[in-house]
Amino acid sequence: MNICRSIHHQLQNTPPFTTVLLFCMVFGCSNPASAPGTVSFLDQEWSQPDELSSAARESQEFTRETGIAIRQSPVPNTLFSSLPPQAQLGLLRRSLQERGPIPDVLGIDVIWPGILSDDLIDVGHDFATELSTMDPQLVSSYTVHGKVVAVPYHAHVGVLAFRSDLLLQYGYSRPPETWDELEQMAARIQAGERAKGKKDFWGYVWQGAATEGLTCNALEWQVSEGGGRIIEDDGTISVNNPAAIRSWQRAARWIGRISPPGVVAYQEVDSLSAWDAGNAAFMRSWQWGYRLTHPRDSPLRDRTGYTSMPGGSVGRVGTLGGVGLAVPRSSTHPREALALIRFLIAKEQESKVDPAHFVPIPPTQLYDLPQILQAYAPSTRLNQQNSWLVSRPSNVTGRAYENVTQAYTQSVHSVLTGQKSAPEAAAELEKQLIRITGFRPGPPKM
């Protein structure tokens, strides 16, 4: 425990590369491979406080059914989840490449398959039946050059959180469906709440820091307006186009008007803090099945609703996030690993149809959810036009994705902060992406 506490303290001021070395030195030398009949599992979601009891139950049930014990991962889940995503990825890459002690089952981010594919086994054949029942776009996100490197587990989708009580107070029968409506509603509610003395109240909070969160937000802005996916599936660099430029300009106009000036430094925890303090009418958020059926404790739990992200000229779009379950080539217990994945996927499928898994949610709090979430919230009211998912260009760019997303977030951020005009930033970004990937520029493909 003292070692873990010491490492956690050092992480706070340690560069990502040094962090990776530190973990490999400590855990790579002190954790032998699991004994026969056991399997180790590394998934940051299992270490979240609101899921510990569920994880413990599933672990015990798996062992009862199969006789296979789940052992502590060579890298503890709690410490792994405390690392920023870039450091998590760096740790896995180094451990996989050096064939050191590695968990038998990995929970990998949806944007990691193209980076880690060479070190993961193809699970497509073993899970052909399960994969055939899943959303094809979700499966494709974990497929690299025809190889399924992970089974989709928890699909996270970008959604809009809204204050259901405030919408009713200001005479709105539904949340916004378009960016124009969002701006109008946010401005009106913000003005009304400030007139009541809430000077720190804002209409819309989101994640504007130059991190992966901004990639997800900005991708929704531009794709909904026909601005493309930054880099298309065929390798076309499409980001320098009028629709994408207009979407960035629109977001820049929100700052100081319906979004706080400090939103350009907001990450998930910052927007959530503003929300929990009751200082926002709308918030860009992530949702997945467990979160909908087991709402987190919050001062606004009974007043928070969810809907698809607003749309533009093309429609409503939510960025795809989430976790898939993978087996490293270096796993010493691949049979047990596949058994654990099959068990966890089955439990996830059960949760979609078993009423015992659902916490009752007032119908006013779910409206036009993305289709991938509707199975978890059968009471949701549906519109004629459902939103659709967009995936980040991680598979097409492979190991270059880290540089691609960094270049993209820096460019969008420079527009939000007023350092560059949107046309200037898009033109420079296009040149950067050509250098990074070697791909050619072209128009978006819708």
C-alpha positions in Angstrom: 0.0 0.0 0.0 2.9 2.4 0.8 4.4 1.7 -2.6 1.1 2.4 -4.3 0.6 5.6 -2.4 4.1 6.8 -3.2 3.6 6.1 -6.9 0.3 7.9 -6.9 2.0 10.9 -5.3 4.7 10.9 -7.9 2.2 10.7 -10.8 0.9 14.2 -10.1 4.1 15.9 -11.3 5.6 13.2 -13.5 5.7 13.4 -17.3 3.7 10.6 -19.1 6.8 8.8 -20.4 8.5 8.7 -17.0 5.2 7.5 -15.5 5.2 4.6 -17.9 8.7 3.7 -16.9 7.9 3.9 -13.3 5.0 1.6 -13.6 6.9 -0.9 -15.6 9.8 -0.9 -13.2 7.5 -1.5 -10.2 4.9 -3.9 -11.5 6.9 -5.5 -14.2 9.3 -6.9 -11.6 7.0 -7.8 -8.7 4.0 -9.4 -10.3 4.3 -13.0 -11.6 1.9 -14.4 -14.1 -1.4 -15.7 -12.8 -1.6 -19.3 -11.8 -3.5 -21.8 -14.0 -7.3 -21.5 -13.6 -7.1 -17.7 -13.1 -7.4 -14.6 -15.2 -6.4 -11.1 -14.7 -8.4 -8.1 -15.9 -7.5 -4.5 -16.4 -10.4 -2.1 -16.9 -10.5 1.4 -15.5 -14.3 1.3 -15.3 -14.2 -1.6 -12.8 -12.4 0.7 -10.3 -15.0 3.5 -10.4 -16.5 4.0 -6.9 -20.1 3.7 -8.2 -19.3 0.3 -9.9 -17.2 -1.5 -7.3 -20.1 -3.4 -5.8 -21.4 -4.4 -9.3 -17.9 -5.5 -10.3 -17.5 -7.6 -7.2 -20.8 -9.3 -7.8 -19.9 -10.1 -11.4 -16.5 -11.4 -10.4 -17.9 -13.8 -7.8 -20.6 -15.0 -10.2 -18.1 -15.7 -12.9 -16.0 -17.7 -10.6 -19.0 -19.7 -9.4 -20.0 -20.5 -13.0 -16.6 -21.3 -14.5 -14.3 -22.2 -11.6 -11.9 -19.5 -12.9 -10.7 -17.0 -10.4 -10.1 -13.3 -11.3 -6.8 -12.1 -9.9 -5.5 -8.6 -9.4 -4.0 -7.2 -12.7 -0.2 -6.7 -12.8 -1.2 -3.0 -12.9 -3.9 -2.3 -10.3 -7.2 -0.9 -11.8 -7.3 1.9 -9.3 -3.9 3.2 -10.2 -4.4 2.7 -13.9 -7.7 4.7 -13.8 -5.9 7.6 -12.0 -3.6 8.1 -15.0 -4.6 10.5 -17.8 -5.6 8.6 -21.0 -2.3 9.4 -22.8 -0.3 7.8 -19.9 -2.7 4.8 -19.8 -2.0 4.2 -23.5 1.7 4.7 -23.1 1.8 2.1 -20.3 -0.1 -0.5 -22.3 2.0 0.0 -25.4 5.3 -0.4 -23.6 4.1 -3.4 -21.6 2.7 -5.1 -24.7 5.8 -4.4 -26.8 8.2 -5.6 -24.2 6.2 -8.8 -23.5 6.3 -8.0 -19.7 3.6 -9.0 -17.2 0.3 -7.9 -18.8 -3.3 -8.6 -17.9 -5.1 -11.4 -19.7 -8.1 -9.2 -20.5 -7.8 -5.5 -21.3 -10.5 -2.9 -21.4 -9.3 -0.6 -24.3 -10.6 2.7 -25.4 -12.5 2.9 -28.7 -9.7 5.0 -30.2 -6.9 2.6 -29.3 -7.4 -0.4 -31.7 -5.4 1.1 -34.5 -2.5 1.7 -32.2 -2.5 -1.6 -30.3 -3.8 -4.0 -33.0 -0.4 -5.7 -33.6 -0.3 -6.8 -30.0 -3.9 -8.1 -29.6 -5.4 -11.4 -30.9 -8.2 -11.5 -33.4 -11.4 -12.3 -31.5 -13.8 -12.1 -34.5 -14.1 -15.9 -34.9 -14.7 -16.6 -31.2 -17.4 -14.0 -30.9 -19.0 -14.1 -34.3 -22.5 -14.7 -32.9 -22.2 -11.9 -30.3 -20.8 -9.4 -32.9 -23.6 -10.2 -35.4 -26.1 -8.7 -32.9 -24.2 -5.5 -32.3 -24.3 -2.2 -34.1 -22.1 -2.5 -37.2 -20.5 0.9 -36.7 -19.6 -0.1 -33.2 -18.0 -3.3 -34.3 -16.1 -1.5 -37.1 -14.6 0.8 -34.5 -12.7 -2.2 -33.0 -11.8 -3.7 -36.4 -8.5 -3.0 -38.0 -7.7 -4.3 -41.5 -10.4 -7.0 -41.1 -9.1 -8.1 -37.7 -11.5 -7.6 -34.7 -9.1 -6.7 -31.9 -11.8 -6.2 -29.2 -15.4 -7.0 -28.4 -17.5 -3.9 -27.8 -18.4 -3.8 -24.1 -19.7 -0.3 -23.0 -20.6 2.1 -25.8 -20.4 5.7 -24.6 -22.2 8.3 -26.7 -22.0 12.1 -26.6 -25.4 13.5 -25.4 -26.8 16.7 -24.2 -27.8 17.0 -20.5 -30.5 19.4 -19.8 -32.2 20.9 -16.7 -35.7 19.4 -17.1 -37.1 21.7 -14.4 -35.8 24.8 -16.0 -37.2 23.9 -19.4 -40.6 23.6 -17.9 -40.3 26.9 -16.0 -39.4 28.7 -19.2 -42.2 27.2 -21.2 -40.2 24.6 -23.3 -42.0 21.3 -24.0 -38.8 19.6 -25.2 -35.0 20.1 -25.3 -33.3 21.7 -28.3 -33.0 19.7 -31.5 -30.7 22.1 -33.4 -27.7 24.3 -32.5 -29.9 27.4 -33.2 -32.5 26.2 -30.7 -29.8 25.4 -28.2 -28.4 29.0 -28.5 -31.9 30.5 -28.1 -32.9 28.4 -25.1 -29.6 28.7 -23.4 -29.6 32.5 -23.8 -33.1 32.9 -22.5 -32.7 30.6 -19.5 -29.4 32.2 -18.6 -30.9 35.7 -18.7 -33.8 34.6 -16.5 -31.7 32.9 -13.9 -29.3 35.8 -13.7 -32.2 38.1 -13.2 -32.9 36.0 -10.1 -29.5 36.8 -8.8 -27.5 33.8 -10.1 -24.7 35.7 -11.5 -22.5 32.6 -12.2 -25.3 30.9 -14.2 -24.5 30.0 -17.8 -26.6 28.5 -20.6 -24.2 25.8 -21.9 -21.1 24.2 -20.5 -18.8 21.8 -22.4 -15.2 20.6 -22.7 -13.1 23.3 -24.4 -9.6 22.4 -23.2 -7.1 21.3 -25.9 -7.6 17.6 -25.1 -9.4 14.6 -26.5 -12.6 16.0 -25.1 -12.4 18.9 -27.5 -11.9 16.5 -30.4 -15.2 14.9 -29.5 -17.1 18.2 -29.1 -15.8 19.7 -32.3 -16.3 16.6 -34.3 -20.0 16.8 -33.4 -20.2 20.5 -34.4 -18.7 20.0 -37.8 -20.2 16.6 -38.8 -23.7 17.8 -38.0 -23.1 20.7 -40.5 -21.6 18.5 -43.2 -18.0 19.3 -42.3 -16.7 15.8 -42.4 -14.7 13.6 -40.0 -11.3 15.4 -40.1 -9.9 12.4 -42.0 -12.3 10.1 -43.9 -12.2 6.3 -43.9 -10.5 6.3 -47.3 -7.7 8.5 -45.9 -8.9 11.8 -47.4 -8.0 14.8 -45.3 -11.3 16.7 -45.4 -11.1 19.1 -42.4 -10.4 22.3 -44.4 -13.9 23.0 -45.7 -16.5 25.8 -45.3 -18.9 23.8 -43.2 -16.2 22.8 -40.6 -14.9 26.3 -40.5 -18.4 27.7 -39.9 -19.0 25.2 -37.1 -15.8 26.3 -35.3 -16.8 30.0 -35.7 -20.2 29.3 -34.2 -18.7 27.6 -31.1 -16.3 30.6 -30.7 -19.3 32.9 -30.5 -20.7 30.9 -27.6 -17.8 31.9 -25.4 -18.7 34.8 -23.1 -22.3 34.7 -24.4 -23.9 31.4 -23.4 -20.7 29.6 -22.2 -18.2 30.9 -19.6 -14.9 32.5 -20.8 -13.1 29.8 -18.8 -14.8 27.0 -20.9 -11.7 26.9 -23.1 -9.9 25.3 -20.1 -12.8 23.0 -19.2 -12.4 19.2 -19.0 -15.0 16.7 -18.0 -14.6 17.4 -14.3 -14.9 21.1 -14.8 -18.1 21.0 -16.7 -19.6 18.5 -14.3 -18.7 20.7 -11.3 -20.5 23.7 -12.9 -23.5 21.4 -13.6 -23.6 20.0 -10.1 -23.4 23.5 -8.6 -26.6 24.3 -10.5 -24.8 26.9 -12.7 -25.8 25.6 -16.2 -29.0 24.9 -18.2 -27.3 22.5 -20.7 -24.1 20.4 -20.7 -22.3 18.2 -23.2 -21.9 14.8 -21.5 -21.2 11.1 -22.1 -23.8 8.5 -21.4 -24.0 4.7 -21.6 -26.3 2.0 -20.5 -25.2 1.7 -16.9 -25.3 5.4 -16.3 -28.9 5.7 -17.6 -30.2 2.8 -15.6 -28.2 3.7 -12.5 -28.0 7.5 -12.3 -25.1 8.8 -10.3 -25.7 10.7 -7.0 -25.9 14.4 -7.8 -27.7 17.4 -6.3 -29.5 17.6 -9.6 -30.2 13.9 -10.2 -34.0 14.4 -10.3 -33.8 17.4 -12.5 -31.3 16.2 -15.1 -32.5 14.9 -18.5 -30.7 13.6 -21.6 -31.2 13.9 -25.3 -29.2 13.6 -28.4 -26.7 16.3 -29.3 -28.3 19.2 -31.3 -27.9 19.1 -35.0 -27.1 21.3 -38.0 -28.0 21.2 -41.7 -27.1 17.4 -41.9 -28.6 16.2 -38.7 -27.9 15.3 -35.1 -24.6 13.5 -34.3 -23.0 12.0 -31.2 -19.4 11.0 -31.0 -18.8 7.4 -30.2 -16.7 6.5 -27.2 -16.5 3.6 -24.9 -14.5 0.4 -24.1 -13.9 -2.9 -25.8 -12.5 -6.1 -24.3 -9.3 -7.4 -25.8 -6.8 -10.3 -25.2 -3.1 -9.5 -25.6 -1.0 -11.9 -27.6 1.2 -12.3 -24.6 -1.7 -13.5 -22.3 -0.7 -16.7 -20.5 -4.4 -17.7 -20.1 -6.1 -16.9 -23.4 -8.8 -19.6 -22.9 -9.8 -18.2 -19.5 -9.6 -14.7 -21.0 -12.1 -15.5 -23.7 -14.4 -17.1 -21.1 -14.4 -13.9 -19.0 -15.1 -11.7 -22.1 -18.0 -14.0 -23.1 -19.4 -13.8 -19.5 -19.2 -10.0 -19.3 -20.8 -9.5 -22.7 -23.6 -11.7 -21.8 -24.2 -9.8 -18.6 -24.2 -6.6 -20.6 -26.8 -7.9 -23.0 -29.0 -9.1 -20.0 -29.0 -5.6 -18.6 -30.8 -4.3 -21.7 -33.8 -6.5 -21.3 -34.0 -7.2 -17.5 -36.3 -4.7 -15.8 -34.6 -5.4 -12.5 -31.6 -3.5 -13.9 -33.5 -0.2 -14.4 -34.0 2.6 -11.9 -37.3 4.4 -12.8 -36.7 7.6 -14.7 -39.4 10.3 -15.2 -40.4 10.5 -18.9 -39.6 14.2 -19.0 -35.9 13.4 -18.5 -35.3 11.2 -21.6 -36.0 12.6 -25.0 -34.8 11.5 -28.5 -31.8 9.6 -27.2 -29.3 8.1 -29.7 -30.6 4.8 -30.9 -27.8 2.8 -29.3 -29.0 3.9 -25.9 -32.7 3.4 -26.4 -32.6 -0.3 -25.3 -31.6 0.9 -21.9 -34.3 3.5 -21.7 -37.4 2.1 -23.2 -39.6 5.0 -22.1 -37.7 7.5 -24.2 -39.8 9.6 -26.5 -38.7 9.3 -30.1 -38.7 11.8 -32.9 -38.8 11.1 -36.6 -35.2 12.0 -37.0 -32.8 9.9 -34.8 -29.3 11.0 -34.3 -26.4 9.0 -35.6 -22.9 8.1 -34.4 -19.6 9.4 -35.6 -16.3 7.7 -34.8 -13.0 9.5 -34.6 -10.5 8.8 -37.4 -8.4 6.6 -35.1 -8.4 3.4 -37.1 -7.6 5.0 -40.5 -4.6 6.9 -39.0 -3.4 4.0 -36.7 -0.3 4.9 -34.6 -0.4 8.5 -36.0 -3.8 9.2 -34.3 -2.2 10.7 -31.2 -0.5 13.3 -33.4 -3.6 13.8 -35.5 -5.9 14.5 -32.6 -3.3 16.8 -30.9 -3.0 18.8 -34.1 -6.8 19.0 -34.4 -7.4 20.1 -30.8 -4.7 22.8 -30.9 -6.2 24.2 -34.2 -9.7 24.3 -32.9 -8.6 25.7 -29.6 -6.7 28.5 -31.3 -10.0 29.5 -32.9 -11.9 29.4 -29.6 -9.3 31.6 -27.9 -9.2 34.0 -30.8 -5.5 33.4 -31.6 -6.3 32.4 -35.2 -9.2 32.9 -37.6 -11.1 29.7 -38.4 -10.0 29.7 -42.1 -6.4 30.2 -41.2 -6.5 27.4 -38.6 -8.1 25.0 -40.9 -5.7 25.7 -43.7 -2.7 25.2 -41.4 -4.2 22.1 -39.9 -4.6 20.5 -43.4 -0.9 21.0 -44.0 0.0 19.5 -40.7 -2.2 16.4 -41.3 -0.6 15.9 -44.7 2.8 15.9 -43.0 1.7 13.6 -40.2 -0.2 11.0 -42.3 1.0 11.4 -45.9 -2.7 11.4 -47.0 -4.1 13.7 -49.6 -6.7 16.5 -49.0 -10.2 16.3 -50.4 -13.9 17.1 -49.7 -15.9 15.5 -46.9 -17.8 12.3 -47.6 -21.2 12.1 -46.2 
